[in-house]
Amino acid sequence: MIFNKQNTNRKFYGLVFYIFILFYLLYGTPAAPDTAQANKLFEQGVINYRNAIYSNAYQIFQSLLSLPEPNPYLTSAYLMSAKTAEKLGNYDKAESYAKYLIAQYPQSRYVADCHFLLGTLNLNKELLPESLEQFALTIEFSRSDTLTLKSSQIADVILNRGIKPEKIESLENSYPWKKADEYIQLWLAQSYLQQGNIAKSDSVINAIKLKNPHSQILIKAKTINDKNRNNRVRIGVILPVTGYFSTEAKDMLRGMALALHQNSFNDKIEVVVADSKGNIVDAVNTATDLLKEDISLVIGELEDNISSALAGLTSQKNMPLLVPLATNNGIAAIGNSTFQTNNDLNTRGAALAEFACNNMQMKTFATIAPADEYGNAITDAFTKKVDQLGGTIIAQKWYYPGSNDLKRQFDAIREAGFRYSFRDSLTKYGLEITPARIDSFYNALNYFIKEESDDDEGLIESTDIEVNSIDGLFMPVYEEELSIIAPQMALSNIVTKPLGGGFWLNEKQLRIQRNYINGAIFVTSYFISETDPKYRLFTNQFREYTSTSPGKMSLYGYNIMNLIIQAVKAGYTNSRDIVSYLEKVNNYECIGGKISFIQNNRVNSAVNIIQFQDGNLYKIN
């Protein structure tokens, strides 16, 4: 066995020291603490903290807190207990110690450090206004230029993520600020500038100048003004930050932030985030306010109906709109500057039909789909393209979403398959194809099968007789319905290639049903392989930057922001130029797919055709 001597010694001495502390607390009973001993304890705690031995450090600082008064290291121990608890991931305890120190020892020199820690904790919880307030309080009580500068820099990061002027005005009136007053005024000016309200921004900065013409803040204010006015392309993002899909919205924003973080061109782009709250009224009101500002492009929203409303509003202002997620048909057609980065249902249905006919050489098809807006739209697109390419739709059947018994639909498809076989027989023998002759063939064979059956079962009921006249069966069902439809398709003994829509992208569900739908082919907007080197690199970078794991929405945000960065790099910075750039986008490579608007009416035409074979998924187009 191999021992790490350094780690072994560290653990040994840590254990000895912990035993010493315990012995001291149990048997040491002086009326007042030994200052030298308290100093030694504190130094040992700091050494452990700096060496990232946080558990030992925490125990030592706890022992300092238990010493009787007067205790020269009491406030120091509270601060270090808070900081160590934060390192150990015990955020509630860290917050409790910091707040206790502030409340009980308001004159302590560590008050500013506690506010800084509280600001960091709030920032991690996405509580941006609360975090900004804590960094303002840090500046107010700070006795260190370094801590003041660090707080100011973090405040700038928070402001760039979008804080409305009303929030900063409320902060300004919440406390009799002295030292932090000019910083808060500067933040207010920045917030107005982000909203495109240059007049109010100038007014605030002029007020600072009149109050203190020699303030160093004015140097920073001028730099920010010049940078924002002359160089930045401002992108409005409308998402349900506090709505039902707030988790997905924040995931998308993190993806956008990573793309900007990785690009040296990020100082040319400013993102202004607006909250739709997940409903049309708030989305329209938010977009109306946003369009009053100096914005070059809008991105939004996650839901189809809200995205449609935004498309109508932005088209009136000739403002380009990138719709990241919606799949409904016709959204891009609302305005000449609206683009759908996700495929719509027309595109998906037609692309699958084209692949089946041209690449798989399929000629005959049947469909079974949910009788709702989604099922109708994608099935219509599929069947229209089959017709255009000379294929034949033998049968179309529908069901209400949530149905558990689809026997009637599969029986009808079996009958249609048999009848189509009789058409082939008539053609083979050079006979004229008429409904009467087909009926005659069908009725005769059906009668014969019933006569031979012990249970009086005809062609439809005798599922031991296979139907092999249908090349492909298109079933754009929802993922929760795969477990219902796959076994019933197999039971119907229709020998065909299963075809599906985007909801089939559920590897776990597919593997459960693999005996029934092995070889199935379906269409989806994106496809990620866990072994893809690009995706693995993205995942590692995302986790490192955000301390969270990426979801599906983070990829959409990352891909879209990188597309915008490419446009700005190419010199397309105003609304008209950005529209011109997007119209020419052709097979732009993304993680998980491509974006291509050219020749498809501003709808992404690049789809992924996926095959499920022997328990694995493969991209085959």
N, C-alpha and C positions, 0 to 999 in steps of 0.2 A: 504494500500500500504506500502511496506517495503522499507526504504531508506538505502543506504549504506552511513553512516555518513562520513567516511573517504574520499570516492570518491566525495561526495557532497561538503565537505570543500575544497578539492583539486581543484575542478572545480571552486568554488566560488572565492578562492584566486587567481587562475590563471586568471579569468575574471577581478578581481579588478586590478591585476598587469598589464594586457594588457591595461585596460582603463587608468591606470596611465602613461604607456609608450606613449600612443596616445596623452594624454594631454600634456606630456612633449615635444613631437615632435612638436605639434601645437603652443604651447605658450611659450616654453622655448627658448630664443634667445640669449644666451650668446655668446660672441665672440669666446670662447674656451670652451670645455667640462669641467665639474667639474670632476676631477680625482676620487674623492671619489664616486661620483654618477656612473661614468663609471665602477668602480670596483664593486659597488653593483649590477649593471646590469649584469656584466659578471658572478659574483658568482651565481646570481639567475638563469641565463641561464644554468650554469654547473649543478646546483642542479636539474633543470628540466630535463636535458639530462641524468643525472645519474638515475633519477627516471622514465626514459622512457616516460616522457611527452614531446615527441619530437615536437609536433606542437607549444606548448608554447615556448620551447627552441629556435626553429627556429625563431619565431617572435622577441624574445629578441636579438638574435645575429644579426638579420637584423637591429634592432634599433641601435645597436652598430656600424654597418657599416655606418649608416647615420649620425653619429656625425661628427662635423667639425674637421679639423686638428688643432693642433696636437692631435692625438688619440692614447693613449698608448695601447689600446686593439684592434687596427685595424687588425693586422695579426692574433691575437688570434681569433677574430671574423670571419675572412675568413676561418680559419681552422675548427672552430666549426660549421660554416654554412655548409661547405662541408660535415663534418661527420654527421650532423643532417639531411641534405638532403638525404644522403645515407641511413640512418635509416628509413626515410619516403618513400623510394623507388624511389626518384627522382634522378636517377643515372646521367642523363645528367647534371643537375644543380650541383650535387656533383663534377663531373669531371670538370665543368667549374670553380667553385670556387678554386679547388685545383690547376689547371693549371694557373689561374690568380695570385694566391699567389706566385707560383714558378717563374713566369715571371716578376712580378712587385717587388718582395721582395726576390731576390736570396740569400741575406745574412741572412734571417730570420732563427731562430732556428727551425721553423715549416716546413721547406722545406722537410726534411726527412719524416715527418708524412704525408705530402701531396703525396709524391711518394709512400708511403706505401698504402694509400687509393687508388691511381690510380692502383697500382699493384693488389689490391683486386678486384677492378671493372673489370679489364681486365681478371682476373682469372675466375670471374663469367660468362664472355662472351666467355670463352674457347679460349681466345687469349693468348696462353701459352708463345710464345717468347716475346710478348709485356709485359706480366705480369712479366716475369723473369727480363727484363730490368728495370722495375720500382723498383723491390726489390733490384737490384744491386745499383740503384741510392739511395735507402733508406739507404743501408749500407754505401755508399760513403759519404752521408751528415749527417748520424746519430751521435748524441752526447750522445746516450743512449745505453749501452751494451744490455739492455733488448730488445730494438727495433731491434738492429743488430742481436741478436740471433733469434728473432722471424722471421725476414726476411729470415735468413739462413735456418730455419726449413721449411718455406713455399716453398722456392726455391727447397729444397730436394723433396718435394711432387710433384712439377712441373716436375722436372727431372725424377722422377720415372714414370711419364706418357708419357715420351718419347720426348726428344728434341735432334735433330741431332747436331753433333759437328759443322757443318757449321754455324748453327744459333748462337752458342755460340762464335765461332770465329768472326762472324760479330759483335756481341755485344762487344767483347773485343776491336775491332778496332773502335768502334763508339764514344769513349770518352777517354780523357786522365786520366784514372783511377789511383787512388792512394790507398785509403783505401780499395776499393772493388776489386782491381786487383787480390789478392790471392784467393778470393772467386770465381771469374770468372774462374780462372785457375783450381780450384778444380772442379767446375761444368763441365769444359771441360774434365777433367780426368774421371769424373763419366760417362759422355756421351759416351766417347770412350769405357769405360768398359762395359756399357750396350750393346754396339754393338759387344762385344766380342773382341775388339781390345786392348788386354792387353799391347802390346808393346807401343802403342801410349799413353795409360793411364800412364804407368810407366815413359815414357819420360817427360810428363807434370809434374808429381809429382817430378821427379828428378830436373827439372828446378826450381820448387818452392823451393826445398831444397837447391839448390846451391845459389839461390838468398837470401834466409833467412833461414839458418839451424835451427834457434830457433823458427820458426813460429809455433804457436799453430794449425794452419790449418793442419800441417802434421800429427798430432795425429788423427784428423778426417779422413784424407786421408787414413791412414794405416787401420783404422777400417773399412772403406767402402771397401777397396780392399780385406781385409781378408774375410769379410762377403760375398761379391759378388762372390769371386772366389771359396770359399770352401763350402758354404752352399746352395746357391740358385739354384733352377731349373728355367731356363729361357724359357718363353713361348712367341713365336712370334705370334702376332695377325695382320692379314692383312685384313683391312676393308676400305670401301670408305669414309674415314673421311672427305674428301672435294668433294666427288662425288655427283651424283644425289640422292643417298640414304644416304647422310651424317647424316640426322636426325636419321634414323634407326641405323646407325653404332654407333653414339654417345650414343644412348639409350642402345645398347648392351654393350658398354664399361662401362656404368654406372652400369649395372647389374653385370658385372664381378667385378667392383670395390667394390660393396656392399658385394659380396660373400667373397672377400679377407679381407675386413674391419671387417667382423663379425667373422673371423676365427683367432684364436691365432696362427695358423700355417702359417700365411701370410708372415712372414719374410723368409720363405723357397722358396717362389715363386716370380719371377720377370717377369712382363709383358712388352714386347717390342712391341709397337704399330707402324705399318707401314701402310702408306696410299696407297691404290690401285687406288685412284681417280675414281673408278668405271669403269675402262676399262682394257682390257686384257693386253695391252702392258705395262702399268704402273704396273699392278699387277705382271706380270712375272718379270719385272726388279726389283721391290721391293723385291719379293721373292728370286731372285737370290742373291741380296745383303744380305738379312737376313740369307740365308743358309750358308754364309761365317762366320757367327758368332757362338758363343757357344750356340746353341738353342737345346732344347730337344723335342719340339713339336710346330707345327704350327696350328693356327685356322684361317679359312677363306674359302670363302668369302660369300657374301650374294646372288649373282646371280649364276645360274647353269653353264653358259658357263665359267665364270671366275673361279669358283670352279673346273671345269674340267681341266682347264689349270694348276691350282695350283697342282692338283692331279698328273698330268703328270710330273711336275717339281720335286715335293717332293719325288715321288716314285723313281726317279733316284738316289736320295741321301739316300734312305731308311729312310726318315724322316717321322714320323707319322703326319698325317693331319686330323684334326677334321673339317668336313664341317658342319656348324651349321644349314643351312636353305635349301639347295638345295633338290629338290624332283625328279630330273631327274633320270631315270634308268641308271645303269652302271657306275656311278662316283666312287663308292667304288671299283669297279672291275679294275680300272685303275692301282692301285698299292696295294700291299699286306699290306700296312700300312695306307690306307685311310679309314676313318670311317665317315658315314653319321648319324648325330644325329637326323635328321629329317627322317621320313619314305619316301622311294621312292614310285613312283606310282605303281610299281609291288606289293610292300608290302601292300599298301592300298587297291588296287583292289582285291587282293587275300583274304585279311583278311575279307573284307565285304562279299565276296561270301561265304567264309567258315562259317561266322556267319549266313548268310541267310539260307544256306543249313542245317547246323548242329543244330543251335539253334532255328531258326524259322521254320524249317521243310518245307522250300520252295523247289519246284521241277521244276517249269517252270519259265522262265525269258524272257524278251525282253529288248533291250537297245536302247537308243537314245542319241547320244553324238556329241559334236563338232568335225568336221573333221579337227583336227589339231594335233600337236604332243602330247599335253596333253590328248585330248580325245581318241586318238588311243591307247596310252600307258596304261592308267588306264582301258579302256574297254577291251583290249586284256588280261590284267591280270585277270580281273573279269571273263570273259568268259572261259578262260583256267581252272581256278579253279573250275568253275561250271561243266565243262566237266569232270574234274578229280573226282569230287564227285558224278557223276552220274546224275546231273541235265540236263535240256534241255533248250537250247537257241532257242526260237521260232522265234524271229526276231531281226535283228540288223539294225538300221537306223542311218543316219548321216545328219548333217546340217552344213552349213558354219557359223562360229561365226558372230553374228550380225544379223542373219536372224530373221524376226518378224513373219513369217507365217510358221508354222510347220504342217499344216493340211495334207499335202501329206504324211509326215512321220507317223502321227498318224493313218491315213486311212490305210496305209500299215500294221501297227501293228494290227489294228482291223481285217483286213482280215486274217492275220496270226493266230490271236487268234481264229477266227471262224474255220479256216481249221484244227487247232489243236484239237478243240472240236469234229470235225467229225472223227478224228483218234480215239478218245476215244470211240465214238459210234460204229465204226467198230470193235474195240477190244471187246467191251461189248457184241456184238452179234456174236463174234467168226468168223468174216469175215476177209479175207486177206486184209491188208492195201496196197493199190496201189495208185499212183498219179491219175490214171483215176477214181477210185471210190471216192476219196476225191473231185475231180473236179465235179463229178456227184452230190454228196451230196450238194456241195456248190452252183452249178449252179441251182439246183432244188429249194433250199430254197431261193436263191437270186431272182429267177423268181417269186416265190410265194409272197415274200415281196413287189416286185415292183407292182404286180397285185393288192395287197391290199392297196397300197399307192396312195394317191391323187396326189402326186407330182412325181410319177414314181421314187421313191427313193428305192435303193436296201439295202442290208445288211450293207454296209459301210456307206451310207448316213443316214440311219435310226438310229440316235444316241440314240433314246429312247430304243433301244435293247442293253443291256449291254454285254460286253465281260468279262467273268469271268474265263477264262482258263489260265490266266497269273498270277502267284503268286507274282512276283516282277518285277518292271520296273526300270531298272538302268539308271539314268539320271545324269551323272557327269557334269552338266552344270555350267557355271560361275554365280556368285551371281547376276549380273545385268540381267541375263536371266531368273531368277526364276519367275519374274513377267510376262514373256511371256509364258513360258512352262507350268506353273502350271494351269492356266485357260484353256489352250488348251487341256491338259491331261484330265481335268474334263469334258470338252465339248465332248471329244471323247467317254466318258462313258466306259472307260476301268477300271473295278473294280480290283484294284491291290494295292500292297504295294509300295509306292514311295521309291526308294533307290538313294542316292546321294553321291557326293564326298566332299572334304574339303572346297570347295567354298560355301557350303550350311551353313557354320557357320556364319550366319548373322541373329541374333535373330529378328531384326526389320523387315527384309524382309520376314522371315518365318511367323511372326505374321500377316503381311498384307495378305499373301496367305494361312492362316490357314484353311479356308473353303475348299480349294482344296487339301492340302497335309497334313492334320492332321494325325499323326501317322507315318510320314516319318522317315526313318532310313538312316543315312549317316556316313561316316568314316572321321576322322580328326586326325592330329598329336597331337594336344593338346586341352584341354578343361578346361576352367576356369569358376567356378561358383562364382558369386559375394559374395555368402554367405559362401564360403569355408573359415574356420578359418585360414588355412595356407596362403591363398592368401591375406586375409585381413591383417594379420600380416606382410607379405612381403610388401604390399602396404604402410603401415604405416612406416615401417623401411626404405623403399626406399625414401619416401618423406622426412623423417627426415634427411637422409644422403645426399640426392642430391638436396633437395628443388624443386624437380620436381615430376610429377606423372609418374608411370611406364607405358611403352607401351609393346606391344607384344615382341619386340626385347630384352627388358630388362630381360624378363623371360628366353629367350634362353641363354643370356649371364650369368645370375645368375646360371641357371641349369648346364651349361657346366663347368663353373669355379668351382662349388662345386664338380663336378665329378672329375676334375683334382686334386683338393685339397685332395680328398679321396685317389687317386692314390699315391700322394706324401706322404701322411701320412702313407700309407702302405709300403713305402720304394721303390716305383717304381719311379726313378728319371732320368734315362737316356732314350734315345729314344727306345732302344730295350726293356727295361723293361716296358715302358709305353705302347708299342704295345701289349706286353704279357698281361698286366692288362686289357686293353680295350677289347681284344678278349674274355675275360671271364665275361664281364659285363652282368648281367642278372637281368632284371627288377629293375634297379636302380630307386628309388622313386624320382620324381621331382615335382615341383609345376606345375600342369596341365597335368601330364602324367608320363611316365616311359621311361627309355632308356635301351634297351636290344640288344646287338650285337651278343650274342652267337647263333650259328647255323643259322645265316642269312647273311653270307658273309659280315659282318661288316656294315650292314645297320640296323638301329633301327627297330626292328620288333614289338615294343609295340605301338599299335594304340588305339584310342578311338572310340568306336561305340556309336553314339549319337542318341537318339530318340526325335523327336519333337512331343509333345502330349499336346493338349489343351492349347497351348500358352506357354508352358515351355519346356526346354531342359533337358534331363536326360542322364547320362552315363549308358549304359545297359550291358557293358561287363566287 
